[in-house]
Amino acid sequence: MELLTLSAIKRYDASRMHKVYDKWPNLARESYESVDDELDFKNIDHIVFSGMGGSGTLGDIFSSILSKSNIHTTVVKGYTLPSTVDSNTLVITTSVSGNTEETLSSLNLASKLDCKIAAFSNGGKMQKFCQKNKITYYGICSVHSPRASLPLFLYSMLRYLGPMFKIKKGDIEESLKILSNLQEKIVSSNLSDDNPSLNLAMQLTGTPIIYYPWGLHTSAIRFKNSLQENAKLHAMAEDMMEATHNGILAWEKPSSLQPVLIQGQDDFIKTKERWMILKEFLKSKKINYLEVFSCHGSILSKLIYLIYLLDYSTLYTSFLLKRDPTPVPSIEFVKRRITA
């Protein structure tokens, strides 16, 4: 594969998405520090996060952060809400555009139930609906596209929701520092051999099948989605533990798939054992696999580190394939049919 140059990036990236990714740590900190309000709903024991695509990633991240708390979380990526929604439930709807049909449906259903509601968007129909129905609403600015706007929404919401969810400020600050440190290594001004995102992109030669431990599933799903949106590649993701009970059998036959193993620095001891077994098996079958490791730190730090590293690798993959990451005509095709 030919070496990537900055001139080539500019040639294929017509709307300069890479420039937004270059600024992710700055956008994250500015968003976090610009918020001077916080939510304070009482007696909540169930939180429902509703959102699609990049907005759905936000629900996945918060669900992972809260996984060890005494609050039950549900992530909805569709039209309806679980039947368990009651007066002790907080439904959080997120749509960067404010016009996502599925999320608007969830918001409408929530407005008819005896539950608490908070909505986040950059205007659109969601803002109008909330104003009309006197629902707690927060406007958050977006940039370029919903997927590129992740740090703006994530860190604004961390400021709004952090105190209520008892998310440690130290963990948030740690994640911001980790973003900044990673920025120096992966940005477009560094196209050298020590850029881990570029190296990963250059090693992706087959159709990626992404294996992950449950705690890092958010980063794996996001990686799959970004490969599909940015690089226009088929990709799939599978829980590693589950895969060793069934999916591993598919490797008995020749395949064009390429395993990508996303691992935590401090995975559970039995998870580490299973990784070793899976690697041993892949080597015995002479299957080339790639490894990606999280940083040390809180679950928030691990997830945002992996998302930034892997998202940027999908941009580099698109440039290496001479594709513009921004246009999503197939998604627009679906939207036109839905609203027709």
C-alpha positions as CSV (number, residue, x, y, z in Angstrom):
1,M,0.0,0.0,0.0
2,E,1.3,3.4,-0.9
3,L,2.4,5.9,1.7
4,L,-0.1,8.5,2.8
5,T,0.7,12.2,2.4
6,L,-1.0,15.3,3.6
7,S,-1.7,16.4,0.1
8,A,-3.5,13.1,-0.6
9,I,-5.6,13.5,2.6
10,K,-6.7,17.0,1.4
11,R,-7.4,15.6,-2.0
12,Y,-9.8,12.8,-0.8
13,D,-11.2,14.7,2.3
14,A,-13.2,17.4,0.5
15,S,-15.0,18.6,3.6
16,R,-11.9,18.4,5.8
17,M,-13.3,15.9,8.4
18,H,-9.7,15.2,9.5
19,K,-9.3,18.7,10.6
20,V,-12.2,18.2,13.1
21,Y,-10.6,15.0,14.4
22,D,-7.3,16.8,14.8
23,K,-9.1,19.1,17.3
24,W,-11.1,16.5,19.2
25,P,-9.3,17.1,22.6
26,N,-9.7,20.9,22.2
27,L,-13.4,20.5,21.4
28,A,-13.9,18.1,24.3
29,R,-12.4,20.5,26.8
30,E,-14.1,23.5,25.5
31,S,-17.5,21.7,25.6
32,Y,-16.9,20.5,29.1
33,E,-15.9,23.9,30.4
34,S,-18.6,25.8,28.6
35,V,-21.5,24.2,30.6
36,D,-22.5,25.9,33.8
37,D,-25.6,23.8,34.6
38,E,-26.4,20.3,35.8
39,L,-29.4,18.0,36.0
40,D,-30.7,16.9,39.4
41,F,-33.5,14.4,39.1
42,K,-34.3,12.6,42.3
43,N,-35.2,9.0,43.1
44,I,-33.9,7.6,39.8
45,D,-33.1,3.8,39.6
46,H,-33.5,3.3,35.9
47,I,-32.0,5.3,33.0
48,V,-33.0,4.8,29.4
49,F,-30.6,6.3,26.8
50,S,-32.3,6.6,23.4
51,G,-30.2,7.5,20.3
52,M,-29.0,6.2,16.9
53,G,-25.6,6.1,15.2
54,G,-23.2,8.6,16.8
55,S,-25.8,9.6,19.3
56,G,-26.3,5.9,20.2
57,T,-22.6,5.8,21.0
58,L,-23.2,8.3,23.8
59,G,-25.8,6.0,25.4
60,D,-23.3,3.1,25.2
61,I,-20.6,5.2,26.8
62,F,-22.8,6.3,29.7
63,S,-24.2,2.8,30.1
64,S,-20.6,1.5,30.4
65,I,-19.7,4.1,33.0
66,L,-22.7,3.3,35.1
67,S,-22.4,-0.5,34.7
68,K,-20.9,-0.8,38.2
69,S,-23.4,1.5,39.9
70,N,-26.8,0.6,41.5
71,I,-28.6,2.3,38.6
72,H,-30.1,0.0,35.9
73,T,-29.4,1.3,32.4
74,T,-31.1,0.5,29.1
75,V,-29.8,1.7,25.7
76,V,-32.6,2.0,23.1
77,K,-31.6,2.1,19.4
78,G,-35.1,2.0,17.8
79,Y,-38.6,3.4,18.1
80,T,-40.0,2.1,21.4
81,L,-39.2,2.1,25.1
82,P,-39.0,-0.8,27.5
83,S,-42.2,-1.6,29.4
84,T,-40.3,-1.1,32.7
85,V,-40.3,2.7,32.3
86,D,-42.0,4.2,35.4
87,S,-41.9,7.2,37.7
88,N,-38.3,6.3,38.8
89,T,-37.1,6.2,35.3
90,L,-35.1,9.0,33.5
91,V,-35.4,8.8,29.7
92,I,-32.5,10.6,28.0
93,T,-33.0,11.2,24.3
94,T,-30.0,12.3,22.2
95,S,-30.0,13.3,18.5
96,V,-27.2,15.5,17.1
97,S,-29.4,16.8,14.3
98,G,-32.6,16.8,16.4
99,N,-34.4,15.1,13.6
100,T,-33.7,11.4,14.1
101,E,-37.0,9.6,13.6
102,E,-36.5,6.7,15.9
103,T,-35.3,9.0,18.8
104,L,-38.2,11.4,18.3
105,S,-40.5,8.4,18.5
106,S,-39.0,7.4,21.9
107,L,-39.3,11.0,23.1
108,N,-42.9,11.2,22.1
109,L,-43.7,7.9,23.9
110,A,-41.8,9.1,27.0
111,S,-43.9,12.3,27.1
112,K,-47.0,10.2,27.6
113,L,-45.6,8.1,30.4
114,D,-45.1,8.9,34.1
115,C,-41.3,9.3,33.9
116,K,-38.6,12.0,33.9
117,I,-37.2,13.2,30.6
118,A,-34.1,15.1,29.4
119,A,-33.3,15.7,25.8
120,F,-30.1,16.8,24.0
121,S,-29.7,18.0,20.4
122,N,-28.5,20.8,18.2
123,G,-32.0,22.1,17.6
124,G,-34.3,20.5,15.1
125,K,-37.6,18.9,15.8
126,M,-36.5,17.7,19.2
127,Q,-36.0,21.2,20.5
128,K,-39.4,22.3,19.2
129,F,-41.1,19.2,20.7
130,C,-39.5,19.8,24.1
131,Q,-40.4,23.5,24.1
132,K,-44.0,22.7,23.2
133,N,-44.3,20.0,25.8
134,K,-42.2,21.7,28.6
135,I,-39.6,19.0,28.6
136,T,-36.1,19.5,30.0
137,Y,-34.0,20.3,26.9
138,Y,-30.3,21.3,26.4
139,G,-28.9,22.5,23.1
140,I,-25.4,21.4,22.2
141,C,-23.5,22.7,19.2
142,S,-22.4,20.2,16.5
143,V,-19.6,20.3,14.0
144,H,-19.2,18.7,10.5
145,S,-21.3,15.6,11.1
146,P,-22.9,13.6,14.0
147,R,-20.0,11.2,14.2
148,A,-17.4,13.9,14.2
149,S,-19.4,15.8,16.9
150,L,-19.0,13.0,19.5
151,P,-16.6,14.9,21.9
152,L,-18.8,18.0,21.9
153,F,-21.9,16.0,23.0
154,L,-20.1,13.6,25.3
155,Y,-18.3,16.2,27.4
156,S,-21.2,18.6,27.5
157,M,-23.4,15.7,28.7
158,L,-20.7,14.6,31.2
159,R,-20.9,18.1,32.7
160,Y,-24.7,18.1,32.7
161,L,-25.1,14.5,34.0
162,G,-21.8,13.9,35.9
163,P,-22.8,15.1,39.3
164,M,-26.2,13.3,39.3
165,F,-24.5,10.1,38.1
166,K,-21.7,10.5,40.6
167,I,-19.1,10.4,37.8
168,K,-15.8,11.5,39.3
169,K,-14.4,14.8,38.0
170,G,-10.9,13.2,38.3
171,D,-12.0,10.5,35.8
172,I,-13.2,13.2,33.4
173,E,-10.0,15.2,33.7
174,E,-8.0,12.1,33.2
175,S,-9.8,11.3,30.0
176,L,-9.2,14.8,28.7
177,K,-5.5,14.5,29.3
178,I,-5.4,11.1,27.6
179,L,-7.1,12.6,24.6
180,S,-4.5,15.3,24.4
181,N,-1.6,12.9,24.7
182,L,-3.1,10.7,22.0
183,Q,-3.7,13.7,19.8
184,E,0.0,14.3,19.4
185,K,0.5,10.7,18.0
186,I,-2.4,10.3,15.6
187,V,-3.2,13.7,14.0
188,S,-2.7,14.4,10.3
189,S,0.5,16.4,10.9
190,N,2.2,13.1,12.0
191,L,2.1,10.6,9.1
192,S,5.2,8.8,10.4
193,D,5.7,5.2,11.5
194,D,4.9,6.1,15.1
195,N,1.3,7.0,14.3
196,P,-0.8,4.0,15.7
197,S,-4.0,4.9,13.9
198,L,-2.2,5.1,10.6
199,N,-0.3,1.9,11.2
200,L,-3.6,0.1,12.0
201,A,-5.2,1.4,8.8
202,M,-2.2,0.3,6.7
203,Q,-2.5,-3.2,8.2
204,L,-6.2,-3.6,7.5
205,T,-6.1,-5.8,4.4
206,G,-9.2,-7.9,4.8
207,T,-12.8,-7.5,6.0
208,P,-12.5,-6.6,9.7
209,I,-14.1,-8.8,12.3
210,I,-13.7,-7.0,15.6
211,Y,-13.4,-9.1,18.8
212,Y,-13.8,-7.4,22.1
213,P,-14.5,-8.1,25.8
214,W,-17.9,-7.0,27.1
215,G,-16.5,-4.0,29.0
216,L,-15.1,-2.5,25.8
217,H,-18.1,-3.3,23.5
218,T,-18.8,0.4,23.1
219,S,-15.5,1.1,21.4
220,A,-15.8,-2.0,19.2
221,I,-19.3,-1.1,17.9
222,R,-18.2,2.4,17.3
223,F,-15.2,1.1,15.3
224,K,-17.5,-1.1,13.2
225,N,-19.8,1.8,12.5
226,S,-17.0,4.2,11.7
227,L,-15.4,1.7,9.3
228,Q,-18.8,1.5,7.5
229,E,-19.5,5.2,7.5
230,N,-16.0,6.7,6.9
231,A,-14.2,3.9,4.9
232,K,-17.4,2.4,3.3
233,L,-16.1,-1.0,4.3
234,H,-18.0,-4.1,5.5
235,A,-17.2,-4.8,9.1
236,M,-18.5,-6.9,11.9
237,A,-18.1,-7.1,15.7
238,E,-18.4,-10.0,18.1
239,D,-18.0,-10.5,21.8
240,M,-14.8,-12.5,22.2
241,M,-16.0,-14.7,25.0
242,E,-19.1,-15.6,23.1
243,A,-17.1,-16.1,19.9
244,T,-15.0,-18.9,21.6
245,H,-18.3,-20.8,22.2
246,N,-19.5,-20.6,18.5
247,G,-17.9,-18.1,16.1
248,I,-14.5,-19.7,16.3
249,L,-15.8,-22.6,14.3
250,A,-16.1,-20.4,11.2
251,W,-12.3,-20.2,11.1
252,E,-12.1,-23.9,10.3
253,K,-12.6,-22.8,6.7
254,P,-10.6,-20.2,4.6
255,S,-11.9,-16.7,5.0
256,S,-11.2,-13.2,3.8
257,L,-12.1,-11.8,7.2
258,Q,-9.3,-10.3,9.3
259,P,-9.5,-10.5,13.2
260,V,-8.9,-7.3,15.1
261,L,-8.6,-7.9,18.8
262,I,-9.5,-5.0,21.1
263,Q,-8.1,-5.7,24.6
264,G,-8.1,-3.8,27.9
265,Q,-4.9,-3.2,29.8
266,D,-6.5,-4.8,32.9
267,D,-9.0,-7.2,31.5
268,F,-10.4,-9.8,34.0
269,I,-7.9,-12.6,34.5
270,K,-10.2,-15.2,32.9
271,T,-10.7,-12.8,29.9
272,K,-6.9,-12.6,29.5
273,E,-6.7,-16.4,29.6
274,R,-9.3,-16.6,26.8
275,W,-7.4,-14.0,24.7
276,M,-4.3,-16.2,25.0
277,I,-6.3,-19.2,23.8
278,L,-7.9,-17.4,20.9
279,K,-4.5,-16.0,19.8
280,E,-3.0,-19.5,20.0
281,F,-5.8,-20.9,17.9
282,L,-5.5,-18.2,15.2
283,K,-1.7,-18.7,15.0
284,S,-2.3,-22.4,14.6
285,K,-4.5,-21.7,11.6
286,K,-2.0,-19.1,10.2
287,I,-4.6,-16.4,10.5
288,N,-3.2,-12.9,10.5
289,Y,-4.7,-10.8,13.3
290,L,-4.3,-7.3,14.6
291,E,-4.2,-6.2,18.2
292,V,-5.3,-2.9,19.8
293,F,-4.9,-2.2,23.5
294,S,-6.7,0.4,25.6
295,C,-4.9,2.8,27.9
296,H,-4.8,2.5,31.6
297,G,-7.3,4.4,33.7
298,S,-11.1,4.6,34.2
299,I,-13.6,3.1,31.9
300,L,-14.3,6.5,30.5
301,S,-10.6,7.0,29.7
302,K,-10.3,3.6,28.1
303,L,-13.3,4.1,25.9
304,I,-12.5,7.6,24.7
305,Y,-8.9,6.6,24.0
306,L,-10.0,3.6,21.9
307,I,-12.7,5.6,20.1
308,Y,-10.3,8.4,19.2
309,L,-7.6,5.9,18.1
310,L,-9.9,3.7,16.1
311,D,-12.1,6.5,14.6
312,Y,-9.0,8.2,13.2
313,S,-7.8,4.9,11.8
314,T,-11.0,4.7,9.8
315,L,-10.3,8.1,8.3
316,Y,-6.8,6.9,7.3
317,T,-8.3,3.8,5.9
318,S,-10.7,5.9,3.7
319,F,-7.8,8.0,2.5
320,L,-5.7,4.9,1.7
321,L,-8.6,3.6,-0.3
322,K,-9.0,7.0,-2.0
323,R,-12.4,7.5,-0.6
324,D,-14.0,10.6,0.8
325,P,-15.2,9.8,4.4
326,T,-18.0,12.4,4.6
327,P,-20.7,11.5,2.0
328,V,-23.2,8.9,3.1
329,P,-25.5,8.5,0.1
330,S,-26.9,5.1,1.2
331,I,-28.0,6.5,4.5
332,E,-29.7,9.4,2.7
333,F,-31.4,6.8,0.5
334,V,-32.9,5.2,3.5
335,K,-33.9,8.5,5.1
336,R,-35.7,9.6,1.9
337,R,-37.7,6.4,1.9
338,I,-38.6,6.7,5.5
339,T,-40.0,10.2,5.2
340,A,-41.6,9.7,1.8
